[in-house]
Amino acid sequence: MASLARPFLTPSHSTSVPLFLAPAFARPFPISLSATAQFSTSTPNQRASATRKQAGIKAATSGKPNWALKARPKIDRNKKRGVSAIRRTGPRSTRGLWNYPLPVPVARDHRGTNPEYVESQDHGLWGFFDQSKQALLDPEQESSHGRPWEYKELSLKSFDDLHKLYWVCVKELNRSLTRDKERTRLRAGFGDVEHQERINVVSFPSSSGLHIVLGKIQ
């Protein structure tokens, strides 16, 4: 058992201290004032003012101007600060939009229709539709078409005939694409297979064979 007796006492069995009582008989260490924490009782504003005062004194003694003391306060440059759609807070300053009147839209009734095109059956825009002038066709009508042109058949045609045939194919292709666009918009759910077959037949002479024949004729 360790003996923690005082230095002026000789260790003996009578002066030995039990181990669990050793902290009570330990010699206290001297407390230095430098080890204690230095707590400030001043507020943050007081400390900030004291810091600015010290900076001013230092600048006055050094002879150099302190630009931190002469700096202007920060200006809020966010023009939309405080504007909230949830809290229904409008802009800080009013807007002079009332000085500029809004334009008045022109009604369709003010624009007259050319009498040449009123109820005309031979208008050029009817070329985008079938002879029935319907936006959609049944799958049976969509699949009723001939076979594609062959190269040997196109080579026997004249330049004028090939030119007419080319634009006939372009117009028919435009009709098919117009019906497909309308079918997609209405979500009809039919005619996709027939439309693709018709596109393959129509686009053959206008894309490959017809261009080759026209190149040889020219």
C-alpha positions in Angstrom: 0.0 0.0 0.0 1.5 3.3 -1.0 2.4 5.7 1.7 1.2 9.3 1.0 2.3 10.9 4.3 3.6 14.4 4.5 7.4 15.0 4.1 8.0 15.9 7.7 6.5 12.6 8.9 8.3 9.3 8.7 6.3 6.6 7.0 5.0 4.1 9.4 2.0 1.8 9.7 0.2 4.3 11.9 0.6 7.2 9.4 -0.2 5.2 6.2 -3.4 6.3 4.4 -5.7 3.9 2.6 -5.7 4.2 -1.2 -9.3 5.4 -1.4 -8.5 8.3 0.9 -5.4 9.4 -1.0 -7.0 12.3 -2.9 -8.2 13.8 0.4 -4.6 13.9 1.8 -2.9 15.0 -1.5 -1.0 18.3 -1.4 -2.9 21.0 -3.4 -1.1 22.6 -6.3 -0.8 26.4 -6.4 -3.2 28.1 -8.7 -1.8 30.7 -11.0 -3.8 33.6 -12.3 -2.5 33.2 -15.8 -4.1 29.8 -16.1 -7.6 31.1 -15.5 -9.8 32.0 -18.4 -10.3 35.7 -19.2 -14.1 36.2 -19.8 -15.4 39.4 -21.1 -18.5 40.9 -19.6 -19.0 43.4 -22.5 -21.6 43.1 -25.2 -20.8 42.5 -28.9 -21.8 46.1 -29.7 -19.5 47.5 -27.0 -16.6 45.3 -28.3 -17.2 46.5 -31.9 -17.3 50.2 -30.8 -14.1 49.6 -28.8 -12.4 48.0 -31.8 -13.4 50.9 -34.0 -12.2 53.4 -31.4 -8.8 51.6 -31.2 -8.6 51.6 -35.0 -9.3 55.3 -35.1 -6.7 56.1 -32.4 -4.1 53.9 -34.3 -4.9 55.7 -37.6 -4.6 59.1 -35.9 -1.3 58.3 -34.4 0.1 56.7 -37.6 -1.0 59.5 -39.8 -2.6 57.3 -42.4 -6.4 57.6 -43.1 -8.5 54.6 -42.1 -10.8 53.9 -45.1 -12.8 51.4 -43.0 -14.2 54.3 -40.9 -15.0 56.4 -44.0 -16.7 53.5 -45.9 -20.3 54.1 -46.9 -23.0 51.7 -45.5 -23.9 48.9 -47.8 -26.9 49.5 -50.1 -29.3 46.7 -50.8 -29.1 46.4 -54.6 -31.6 43.6 -54.8 -34.7 45.2 -56.3 -36.8 42.2 -55.7 -36.0 41.7 -52.1 -39.2 41.4 -50.0 -41.4 40.5 -53.0 -43.2 37.3 -52.2 -46.1 35.7 -54.0 -47.0 33.6 -50.9 -47.2 36.6 -48.6 -48.6 38.9 -51.3 -46.0 41.6 -50.8 -45.6 43.8 -53.8 -42.5 45.7 -55.0 -41.1 48.4 -52.8 -41.5 51.2 -55.4 -44.4 51.7 -57.8 -44.0 51.1 -61.5 -45.1 53.6 -64.1 -46.7 51.1 -66.4 -49.9 53.2 -66.8 -48.0 55.8 -68.8 -47.8 53.3 -71.7 -51.2 52.0 -72.9 -51.4 48.4 -73.9 -51.9 47.6 -77.6 -55.4 46.7 -78.7 -55.5 43.4 -80.7 -57.0 43.5 -84.1 -60.1 41.4 -84.4 -60.5 38.9 -87.2 -63.7 40.5 -88.3 -61.9 43.6 -89.2 -59.9 41.8 -91.9 -62.1 40.9 -94.8 -61.7 37.6 -96.6 -60.9 37.7 -100.3 -64.1 36.9 -102.2 -62.1 34.8 -104.6 -61.4 32.3 -101.8 -64.8 32.3 -100.2 -66.3 28.7 -100.5 -63.8 27.9 -103.3 -63.5 24.3 -104.1 -60.3 24.6 -106.1 -58.2 26.4 -103.5 -54.6 25.4 -103.4 -54.7 24.5 -99.7 -57.2 21.7 -100.5 -54.2 19.9 -102.0 -53.1 18.9 -98.5 -56.3 16.8 -98.1 -57.8 13.8 -99.9 -60.6 14.1 -102.4 -63.0 13.5 -99.6 -61.6 16.5 -97.8 -61.5 14.7 -94.5 -58.7 15.0 -91.9 -58.6 11.2 -91.3 -59.1 8.1 -93.4 -60.2 4.6 -92.5 -57.4 1.9 -92.4 -58.9 0.4 -95.6 -58.7 3.7 -97.5 -55.3 4.3 -96.1 -54.0 1.0 -97.4 -55.6 1.3 -100.9 -52.6 2.4 -103.0 -50.6 1.0 -105.8 -47.1 -0.3 -105.9 -44.0 1.9 -106.1 -42.4 2.9 -109.4 -39.5 0.9 -110.7 -36.4 2.2 -112.2 -37.0 0.9 -115.8 -40.5 2.5 -115.7 -39.1 5.9 -114.7 -36.4 5.8 -117.3 -39.0 5.8 -120.1 -40.7 9.0 -118.9 -39.8 12.4 -120.2 -38.4 15.2 -118.1 -41.8 17.0 -117.8 -43.6 13.8 -116.8 -40.9 13.1 -114.1 -41.2 16.6 -112.9 -45.0 16.3 -112.5 -44.6 12.8 -110.9 -42.1 14.2 -108.4 -44.5 16.9 -107.2 -47.4 14.4 -107.1 -45.3 12.2 -104.8 -44.4 15.2 -102.6 -48.1 16.3 -102.3 -49.2 12.7 -101.5 -46.4 12.5 -98.9 -47.6 15.7 -97.3 -51.1 14.4 -97.2 -50.0 11.3 -95.4 -47.9 13.2 -92.9 -50.8 15.6 -92.2 -53.2 12.7 -91.5 -50.6 11.1 -89.2 -50.2 14.4 -87.3 -54.0 14.6 -86.8 -54.1 11.0 -85.8 -51.5 11.5 -83.1 -53.3 14.6 -81.9 -56.7 12.9 -81.6 -55.1 9.6 -80.2 -57.1 7.6 -82.7 -55.2 4.4 -82.1 -55.5 3.1 -85.7 -53.9 3.5 -89.1 -50.2 3.5 -88.0 -49.3 0.4 -89.9 -51.2 1.5 -93.1 -49.6 4.9 -92.8 -46.1 3.5 -92.7 -46.7 1.2 -95.7 -48.1 4.2 -97.7 -45.0 6.3 -96.8 -42.7 3.6 -98.0 -44.5 3.4 -101.4 -44.7 7.1 -101.9 -41.2 8.1 -100.8 -39.4 5.6 -103.1 -39.7 7.4 -106.4 -39.3 10.8 -104.8 -36.1 10.0 -102.9 -34.0 7.5 -104.8 -35.2 6.2 -108.2 -36.6 9.5 -109.4 -33.5 11.5 -108.5 -31.3 9.0 -110.4 -33.4 9.2 -113.5 -33.6 13.0 -113.4 -29.8 13.2 -113.0 -29.2 11.0 -116.1 -31.7 13.0 -118.2 -30.1 16.3 -117.3 
